[in-house]
Amino acid sequence: MKLKFKALLFYAAFFGGFMLLPKLAAVAGIISGRGEEFAVGFGWFFVVVVSQFFILRCPHCKKPAVITPQGWRTPWVGTRCRYCGEPY
């Protein structure tokens, strides 16, 4: 699977989950009765942020495509690897 397509699926899942997050948090709060809305939101955000470093990697050199060589984080993967220069 091409990295650009993986990135599009990842972004769609991120924004789709972001739209569903208030409903999921409300359901969790109703079920538990203890007000765990924040925990659900933080858990979802943590899973998404950590998973992008494993999902969005260069298929050639295995470096994360969302981190530039200068150390900056970016959500966009581009068309070529920033480290080895190979096309995704």
Helices and strands as residue ranges (DSSP letters): H 3-32, H 37-55
